[in-house]
Amino acid sequence: MAVVQEIRFEGGSFAFGGQSLAYESYGEGERVLVYVHGLLMDSQMNRALAQSLAERGQRVVLLDLLGHGRSDKPLRASSYRMDAYADEVVALLDHLGIERAAVGGVSLGAGVTLQVAVRNPERVQALLIEMPVLEWAVPAAALLFTPLLLTMHYAAGPAGWVTRQVARLPRTSNGSLNSALALASSPPEVVKAVLHGVLTGPVAPTIEERAAIEAPALIIAHTRDLIHPFSDAEALAAVLPDGRLEPARSMLELRVAPDRLTTAIAEFLDDAWSDDVRADDEVRAER
């Protein structure tokens, strides 16, 4: 009879910059991965991934960025800059007493991950970058998000009625679907503030800054996606000194049929931490 492994779970929040930020922790141990959701989504979309990696010996912490999920949602666009989001990740590490961690995320979270690596390289053990949004994505992102921003601004009344109806829908057992429902039920004024802040602030580090990132990076991307073009992922893997590209079969593979990619992620993280152990052994041997 198979024994079901019980995964340690902890949910909590902490104060940063006068706001409350929520997080969830799965598993235990010193090898930590902080993973960040996509734009206007929340941590629910990554719960299955966190559980699966925790079963493979990783501790995974999911952070709801400001304006998302259970975290506070101020209406100031200046609160929602990519560099400010990177500071929130570091504040989470400080709150949990974690000196170094693997950091990763999907879409928006991928951009936040790169900002953390540039701004606080000493806190980053490895990078897990899923569907990055970089230079080649700009036209498609503008076509998608600019009309949404204008709708939230000029048609807030009808949009608010729609979001209130969606908020009444029952939630499901599928975290990714629940995250999408949370997006569809977000108040227009919050969506407007988040989009305005993200789109007008710094989106990604410069190519020169990316080329200086020393942490090993696993980049997951797929084809046939205008918002997350495969060319952006290829270019990022080429410019990062220790970047590796793992093609996904589709946008949904990691959340619908995740075994192949989850195994690749777990092996990558094991190697990243093992490299650190080997480096420490070499330093001790030299002494």
Secondary structure as UniProt FT lines:
FT   STRAND          9..16
FT   TURN            17..18
FT   STRAND          19..26
FT   STRAND          32..36
FT   TURN            39..40
FT   HELIX           43..46
FT   HELIX           47..55
FT   TURN            56..57
FT   STRAND          59..64
FT   TURN            66..67
FT   TURN            69..70
FT   HELIX           77..79
FT   HELIX           82..96
FT   STRAND          101..106
FT   HELIX           108..119
FT   HELIX           121..123
FT   STRAND          124..130
FT   HELIX           135..137
FT   HELIX           138..154
FT   HELIX           156..167
FT   HELIX           175..184
FT   HELIX           188..200
FT   HELIX           207..211
FT   STRAND          217..221
FT   HELIX           230..239
FT   TURN            241..242
FT   STRAND          243..247
FT   TURN            251..252
FT   HELIX           253..256
FT   HELIX           259..286
//
